[in-house]
Amino acid sequence: MLSDEQLLRYSRQIMLPDVDINGQEIWLNSTVLIIGLGGLGSPVAMYLAAAGVGELVLVDDDEVELSNLQRQVAHNTKRIGQPKVDSARNTIAQLNPDTRVKTLYERLDDEAMQSLIATVDLVVDCTDNFSTRFAINRACFMHKKPLVSGAAIRMEGQVAVYDPLKPESPCYQCLYKEGSDENLTCSESGVLSPLVGIIGSVQAMEALKVLASVGESLAGRLLLLDAKTMDWRTLKLRKDPSCPVCNSHQQGVEQS
C-alpha cells in the first residue's frame, strides 16, 4: 500500500495507464543491480532512485577522479578520492531517501558475480570492458535475470536488453564473441559528456519497462545512436545457435 507521500512523489508516473498503482508498487518492491557507477551508471542510478525502485545494489571498484566529473553526474568535486559507490549513495539519498542502497566497493570475481545476481530482479551493465560484460551475461542467463546493457564511446552509443525469460531473446555473447580485444575506453578514445546521459537514461527506461512489463522492451533489438547526426537505428538481433551461453536456434542480425 502506497503512503500519501509516495502517492504524491510518484503521481506523474501513477497517472500513466501503463504504470498505475500496480506498476509503481512493482518498482518499489524491486531490487536492481547496477555494475559500474561512471558515466552510464550515474544517470541509471539517479533515475531509478527518482522513479521509486525500492533497492539499488551498486558495484564499482573505482574512486572519483577529476577527469570523471565532465560526464559522471552522480559525483562532484568535493567527492574526489571517494569510492564511486559511496558518492553515488550520497547522491541517491538526496534524491530519494526511501530508496535502499547497498554498495560493494570491489571488482567481483565470477563466484561473487553469480551469487549477487541470483539475489536481484534485474541487472544494468554500465561497465566498460568486455570481460566483465561477458561474465555478467553468463550469470544473468544462468539465473534467468533480465540484463540491460549499454555502451558509449566518442559520439556513439548503444543499448540492448537481453532477457532469458523470453525464449527468443539472444544474449550478449550472440552479438559479441568472447575473446574480443576491442576494449575501447573513454580515457583512450574520449566521449562527449551528454552522450552517456542519453544512453544511461535509455538504460534506466528499459529497466523500468522490463520490471513492470510496460510497453515493449529492447529484447531482441540493438538500439544505436550516432550523436554527430542524432541518427537512431535499430538492429534486430537473433540468437546464435552455437552460443555457449543461451543455446539458441537462430542466427544473424537484420537491420530494420
N, C-alpha and C positions, 0 to 999 in steps of 0.2 A: 504494500500500500504506500503510495507516494504521500509525502508530507505536504503541507501547504506551501512551504518554502520550495520544495522540489517542483511542485506544480507550477510555481511562478518562474523558477530558474529555467526550466526546460519547456516553458509554454510555447515557444515558437516552433519547437520540434513536435510537441504533442499534438498541435493543431493540424499537422500534416496527416492526411488519411492513411498514408502508408506506414506511419510510425504509431501514432495514437499512444494511449497509456501502455498498451501491451509492449510495443517496441521500446519505449523508454524503460520499462521495468526489466526487459531483457538486457539492455545495456548496463543498467545499474547492478545487475546480478552477474555480469560477465567479468572474466579475467583475461587481459590481453598482455602478451609478452612482446616487448619492443627490444630488439637487439641492435644496438648502435644508437647513441644519443648525440649524433652530429647534425649535419645539415638536413638530412631526411628525418631522423628520429626526433628532432626538436619540434617541428610542426605536427608530426604524428602524435607525440605525447601530449602536446598542448591542446590540440583539437579533440582528441579522445577524452581527455580530462574535462574539457569545457562541455563536451556533449553528454557527459554523465556516465562514462564507463566506470564501473564500481571499483575495479582494482587494476592497476598497471604494475607489471614487473619490468624493471629497467635493468638492462645489462650492457656494460661498457667497461673496458679496462683502461681508458684514457683519461687524461686531465685536460682542463680547459686551457687553451693557449691563445695568445693574442691573435694569431692568424685565423683562428676559428670564428672570431666574432663577426667577420664580414658576412657570414651566412648561417651560423648556428644560433638561432634566435632564442633558444631556451637559456642561453648563458649571457653573462655580462662581464664588463671589465673588472669589477670587484671580485669576481669569482675565478680569475686566472690562477691556475695552480690547484684548484679544487677538482676532485673527481667529477666527471661529467654527470654521473648518475646522481650525485648529491646536489649539484647545481640544478639539474632538471627537476629533482624532487622539490626543491625550494620554489621553483617557478610554478609547478603544478599546485603546490599548497596555496599560492596566492591566487591562482585561477579558480580552483575548486577544492576547498579543504575537505570535502566529503569523499573525494577520490582517494582510496587507499593506495599507497605506493610501497613496493618492495624494491630494494636495489641490490644488485650484485656488481661489485667493483672488481671484475675479473674477466679473463678470457675463458670461456667454457671449453672443456675438452668434450669428446664425444659422449662419454658416460654422463657427465653433468648436463649436457645438452638434452640427451634423451630423457633424463629424469625430470628436468624442468618442463620441457614441452609437454610431457604427459599430464601435467597438472593444470594447464591453461586451456582456454576455449579457442584462442586464435593467436597466431604469431605474425608479427610485422618485421620483415627483414629490412633493416636500414644500414646494413654493413657495406663495406667497400672492397671486399676481396672474395675471390671465387671459392677458396677452400672452405671458408665459413658458410657461404651460401649453400654449397653442396651438403655440408653437414646439417644445416638447418632443414633443408629439403628432405633429406633422408629421415630425420627424426619426425618431421611433420607427417610424412606418409606412413611411417611405422605406427604412429599413434593416432592417425586419422584426424589431424588438426589442420584447419584451413590456414594457408600461408599467403600473405600479401607481400609481394616482392617489388622493390623499387630500386632504381639506379639513376644517377645524374652525373654527367661529366661535361666539361666545356659548356656548350649551349644545347645539349641533347639530353633527353631523359626518357625513361620507360617505366611502366607499371604493369604487373600481371598478377592474377590470382591463381594459385594452384590449390585445388580443393579436393582432397582424397575422398570426401563424402559424395562427390559426383563421379560416377564410374567413367564418364567420358573425359574428365579433366586430365590433361597432361601434367607433368611435374617439371620442375626447373631443369632437371637433367635431360628432359626431352628436347629442351631448347639449346642448352649448352653442355658440351661433353666434359666430363671430369678430366682434369689434367691440363686444361687450357691455361696458357700463360698470359692471358690478356688482362692482367691485374692493373688496370689504369686507376690512378688515384688523383684526387683533386690537387694534392701537393705537387704532383708531377705534370698534370695536364691543365690545371686551372678549372674554375667553374664560376659562372655568373650568379651572383647572390640570389635573385628571386627564383632561379630555376629549381633549387632544392625545395623552396617553399611551395612551388606549384606541384612538384612531384610528391612531396610529403603530404600535401593536402589531399591529393588524389588517393594516396595510400590510406589515409585516415577515413576518407569517404567510403572506400571499398571495404575497410574493416567493419565499419558501422553497418553497411548494407548486408554483408555476409552474416554478421551476428544476429541481426533482426529479420533476415530474409526480406529485405527491402529491394524492390526492383530487380535488375539483372546484373550480376557481378561480372567482373572481367575474367572469370574462369573460362579457359579455352581461348583467350584472346590476349594479345600483347598490344598495349597502348603506347605509341611512340610520339614524342614531341620534338620538333626541330624549332627551338626558340628563336633562331635567326629569322625565320619566316612566319613563326607562330602557326606552323602546319602540324596538325594532329593526324596520325594514321593509325589504323587498327589492323593487325595481322591475326588471322585465325590460326590457332595452334592445334595440332593433332598429336596424339600420343605416338611415341616411338615404340614399335613392337619389340625392339631389342633393349629397351631401357631397363636397367637392372633395379631401378627403384620402384617404378609403378607398373611394370609388366603390361605395357599397352598392346593394343591390337591394330592401331593405325599409325601412320607416319606422315610427316610433311608439314609444311607451312603454306597457307594460302593467303594472299593479300585480298582485302575487301575494300 
